[in-house]
């Protein structure tokens, strides 16, 4: 992985945690929230950060920081297909 890729990964992880910190304890965020927070350009270039944002959420799950849900149920990052939400560990 390139240095800029690692930097984006760290920025996405921080963005996820910061976004959750600013919300109610039971609130969730979408990976797109983190992608938009990190993306510095104009337009919809943040979409290219969606998969990296999902991977960042997966790393935070492994670290015990967050949970990934679908339909309100906790799911394993590797098994999640389609839209996901990210929340603090309960």
C-alpha positions in Angstrom: 0.0 0.0 0.0 1.2 3.5 -0.8 1.9 6.1 1.9 -1.1 8.1 0.7 -3.3 5.0 1.0 -2.2 4.4 4.6 -2.8 8.1 5.3 -6.3 7.9 3.9 -6.9 4.7 6.0 -5.9 6.5 9.2 -8.0 9.6 8.3 -11.0 7.4 7.6 -10.6 5.6 10.9 -10.3 8.9 12.8 -13.3 10.4 10.9 -15.5 7.4 11.8 -14.6 7.8 15.5 -15.0 11.6 15.5 -18.4 11.4 13.7 -19.7 8.9 16.3 -18.3 11.0 19.1 -20.4 14.0 18.0 -23.6 11.9 17.9 -25.8 10.4 20.6 -24.4 7.2 22.1 -27.0 5.1 20.2 -26.6 6.8 16.9 -25.1 5.3 13.7 -23.3 6.6 10.7 -22.9 5.5 7.2 -19.5 4.9 5.7 -20.3 7.7 3.2 -20.3 10.1 6.1 -16.7 9.3 6.8 -15.8 9.3 3.1 -17.4 12.8 2.6 -15.6 14.0 5.8 -12.2 12.9 4.4 -12.6 13.9 0.8 -11.2 17.3 0.0 -12.3 17.8 -3.6 -15.5 18.9 -5.3 -18.2 16.8 -6.7 -18.8 13.1 -5.9 -15.1 12.0 -5.7 -15.8 10.9 -2.2 -17.5 7.8 -3.7 -14.0 6.4 -4.4 -13.4 6.3 -0.6 -16.5 4.2 0.1 -14.7 0.8 0.0 -11.8 2.2 2.0 -14.3 3.6 4.5 -15.9 0.1 4.9 -12.4 -1.4 5.4 -11.6 1.2 8.0 -14.8 0.3 9.8 -13.8 -3.3 9.7 -10.4 -2.5 11.3 -12.2 -0.6 14.0 -14.5 -3.6 14.6 -11.3 -5.8 15.0 -10.0 -3.2 17.5 -13.2 -3.4 19.5 -14.1 0.3 18.8 -17.3 0.0 16.7 -19.9 -2.4 15.4 -21.2 -2.8 11.9 -24.9 -3.4 11.5 -27.4 -4.2 8.8 -31.1 -4.0 9.6 -30.2 -3.1 13.2 -28.3 -6.4 13.7 -24.6 -6.7 14.2 -22.8 -8.3 11.3 -19.3 -9.4 10.6 -17.5 -7.0 8.3 -16.4 -9.7 5.9 -20.0 -11.0 5.5 -21.7 -7.6 5.1 -23.1 -7.1 1.6 -24.9 -3.9 0.7 -25.6 -0.9 2.9 -24.2 -0.9 6.4 -24.3 1.3 9.4 -21.5 1.9 11.9 -22.1 2.5 15.7 -20.2 2.5 18.9 -19.8 -0.9 20.7 -22.7 -1.5 23.0 
